[in-house]
Amino acid sequence: MGSLYDKADIYDLIESEDRYKAYKKHWENLFEGKKIVSMLDISIGSGSVTLPVLDLGIALSGSDLSNEMLARCNKKISDKGFDPDLKTADFRDLSCWGDRKFDVVASTGNSLAYVSNEDVLRVLEQMDEHVSDNGYIYIDIRNWDKILREKKRFYLYDPFFVNGERVNLMQVWDYNTDGSMTFNLLYTFEKDRKIYRKETFEEHYNPISKGIITDKLKELGYSDIQLYSFPSNISMDSFENIDWYTILAKR
């Protein structure tokens, strides 16, 4: 069973103008009153989360392991009239960016959970090396604390429509004996009220608690660590109740 990230066209099916606007509002909320000129997303993927910062006048750079996702991201950026600044890289080694510094260094899309908790600490160190003075580290990630507390098996998305056809997405979560998790993703495509196509994918994650991330950020010298929902324009009554969250930490 393959990874969804090898199928950028299917990965992007859930994207829409409404989601783009929500992400744009997310960045507007987070960056209000802050001097942000440049941003590096070390897990940019197809760019669905971070591309809206271009509309805010922020220069966006990005890297990712998936060449297919980067190719799609490249086209999206070019179509918006900007010059892509993208590199193929594992975020555990960001040497491809040399000594360049950015106002924000981000990891988006729950990507940190793809590597071990120990490796996440190394990634945060790599990110820190590219943060400018008074800059920020940004992370958005699933609430693994909640997932491990509730041990939910099924995660359902609202149906969405592409070219008039209904697409359903369901995830089935397996809790492995080594502490990792396997997400089984099932897409079904309906036309004339009949399922005519199915696509299945498998993603492997290593749950990581918020405390491990924030403790490492403090160790790296980030004293102003803010917690938001994801997207940030969604109200957060308590951390325990949200499925995804955002960390924005100032150097």
C-alpha positions in Angstrom: 0.0 0.0 0.0 1.5 3.3 -1.1 1.8 6.7 0.6 -0.6 9.5 -0.2 2.4 11.8 -0.7 3.2 9.9 -3.8 -0.1 10.9 -5.2 -0.1 14.7 -5.1 -3.2 15.0 -7.3 -5.3 12.9 -4.8 -3.7 14.7 -1.8 -4.9 18.0 -3.2 -8.4 16.9 -3.9 -9.6 18.2 -0.5 -8.3 21.7 -1.2 -10.8 24.4 -2.1 -11.1 28.1 -2.3 -12.7 28.1 1.2 -9.8 26.2 2.6 -7.3 28.6 0.9 -9.2 31.5 2.5 -9.1 29.8 5.9 -5.4 29.3 5.7 -4.8 32.9 4.6 -6.8 34.1 7.6 -4.8 31.8 9.8 -1.6 33.5 8.7 -3.1 36.9 9.0 -4.1 36.2 12.6 -0.7 34.8 13.5 1.4 37.5 11.9 -0.6 40.5 12.8 1.7 43.2 14.3 4.8 41.1 13.5 7.5 42.0 11.0 7.6 39.0 8.8 9.3 39.3 5.4 10.6 35.8 4.7 9.5 32.3 5.5 10.9 28.8 5.1 8.6 25.8 5.2 10.7 22.6 5.7 7.8 20.3 4.9 6.0 22.4 2.3 4.5 19.5 0.3 2.2 20.7 -2.4 2.1 24.1 -0.7 -1.5 24.0 0.3 -0.9 25.4 3.8 1.7 28.0 3.2 1.1 29.4 -0.2 -1.4 32.0 1.1 1.6 33.9 2.8 2.6 35.0 -0.7 -0.6 37.1 -0.8 0.6 38.8 2.4 3.8 40.0 0.8 6.0 37.4 2.4 8.8 35.7 0.4 8.2 31.9 0.7 10.9 29.2 0.4 10.3 25.5 0.9 11.8 22.1 1.0 10.4 18.6 1.1 11.4 14.9 0.5 8.7 14.3 -2.2 9.7 15.5 -5.7 6.1 14.9 -6.9 4.7 17.2 -4.2 7.4 19.8 -4.9 6.6 19.7 -8.6 3.0 20.5 -7.8 4.0 23.2 -5.4 6.3 24.7 -8.0 3.4 25.0 -10.5 1.1 26.6 -7.9 3.7 29.2 -7.1 4.5 29.9 -10.7 0.8 30.2 -11.5 0.5 32.9 -8.9 3.2 34.9 -10.7 6.1 34.2 -8.2 9.4 32.6 -8.7 9.6 29.3 -6.8 12.4 28.8 -4.3 12.2 25.1 -3.6 14.6 22.3 -2.7 14.5 18.6 -2.2 15.6 17.8 1.4 14.9 15.7 4.4 14.1 18.1 7.3 16.6 16.3 9.5 19.3 17.9 7.4 18.7 21.4 6.2 22.2 22.1 5.0 20.8 22.7 1.5 19.8 26.2 2.8 23.4 27.0 3.7 23.6 29.9 6.1 20.3 31.5 5.0 18.1 33.0 7.8 14.4 33.5 7.7 11.9 35.4 9.8 9.8 32.2 10.2 11.0 28.6 9.8 7.9 26.3 9.7 7.0 22.7 9.7 3.4 22.2 8.4 1.0 19.4 7.9 1.7 17.2 10.9 5.0 16.3 9.2 7.1 16.1 12.4 5.3 12.9 13.4 6.8 11.1 10.4 10.1 10.7 12.3 11.0 9.5 15.7 10.6 11.7 18.8 14.4 11.8 19.0 14.7 12.9 15.4 12.1 15.7 16.1 14.5 17.2 18.6 17.2 17.2 15.9 14.8 18.8 13.4 14.0 21.6 15.9 17.7 22.2 16.2 18.0 22.3 12.4 15.1 24.8 12.2 16.7 27.0 14.8 19.9 27.3 12.8 17.9 29.1 10.1 15.8 31.5 12.3 16.8 35.1 12.1 17.3 37.3 15.2 13.9 37.8 16.8 12.4 35.3 14.3 10.0 32.5 14.9 9.6 28.8 14.7 6.2 27.6 13.6 4.6 24.2 13.8 1.2 22.8 13.1 0.5 19.2 14.1 -2.1 16.7 15.2 -3.0 16.7 18.9 -1.3 13.4 19.7 -1.9 13.8 23.4 -5.7 13.7 22.6 -5.3 10.8 20.2 -3.5 8.6 22.7 -5.9 9.5 25.4 -9.0 8.7 23.4 -7.6 5.9 21.3 -10.1 6.6 18.6 -10.2 4.1 15.7 -12.1 5.9 13.0 -11.6 9.5 11.8 -14.1 10.7 9.3 -14.0 13.8 7.0 -17.0 15.6 5.6 -17.7 14.6 2.0 -16.5 17.0 -0.7 -17.2 17.4 -4.3 -14.8 17.6 -7.3 -16.2 18.2 -10.8 -19.6 17.4 -9.5 -18.5 14.0 -8.1 -18.6 13.2 -4.4 -15.4 12.1 -2.7 -15.4 10.5 0.8 -12.3 10.2 3.0 -12.1 7.9 6.0 -9.1 7.1 8.1 -8.7 3.9 10.2 -6.0 4.2 12.9 -4.0 1.2 14.2 -2.1 1.5 17.5 1.1 -0.5 17.1 2.8 -2.3 19.9 6.0 -0.3 19.5 4.1 2.9 20.2 3.9 4.1 16.6 0.6 4.4 14.7 -0.5 3.4 11.2 -3.1 5.5 9.5 -5.1 3.7 6.8 -6.7 6.2 4.4 -9.6 5.2 2.2 -10.9 7.4 -0.6 -14.1 6.5 -2.4 -15.3 8.3 -5.5 -19.1 8.4 -6.3 -20.9 9.2 -9.5 -24.6 8.7 -9.9 -24.8 7.6 -6.3 -22.5 4.6 -7.0 -18.9 4.1 -5.9 -16.8 3.6 -9.0 -13.3 4.1 -7.7 -11.4 3.4 -4.5 -7.9 4.6 -3.5 -6.1 3.3 -0.3 -3.0 4.6 1.3 -1.0 3.9 4.5 0.9 6.5 6.6 3.2 5.6 9.5 3.5 8.1 12.4 5.3 8.4 15.7 3.0 10.3 18.2 4.7 13.1 20.0 3.4 15.1 22.9 3.2 18.9 23.0 5.5 18.9 26.1 8.4 17.3 24.2 8.2 20.0 21.5 7.8 23.0 23.9 10.5 21.8 26.3 13.0 21.6 23.4 12.0 25.0 22.2 12.6 26.4 25.7 16.0 24.7 25.7 16.8 26.4 22.4 16.0 29.8 23.9 12.4 30.4 22.8 10.7 31.9 25.8 7.6 33.3 24.1 5.8 30.1 23.0 2.2 30.7 21.9 -0.4 27.9 21.4 -3.3 28.2 18.9 -5.8 26.0 17.2 -5.2 25.1 13.6 -6.3 27.0 11.7 -5.9 29.8 14.3 -9.1 31.5 13.3 -11.0 28.6 15.0 -11.6 29.3 18.6 -9.8 27.0 21.1 -11.8 26.5 24.4 -9.1 24.1 25.7 -6.1 22.3 24.3 -7.6 18.9 25.3 -10.5 19.3 22.9 -8.8 20.3 19.6 -7.6 17.8 16.9 -4.9 20.0 15.5 -2.9 22.8 17.0 -0.3 25.4 16.2 2.8 26.5 18.0 4.4 29.9 17.3 7.6 30.5 19.3 9.7 33.6 19.2 13.5 33.5 19.4 
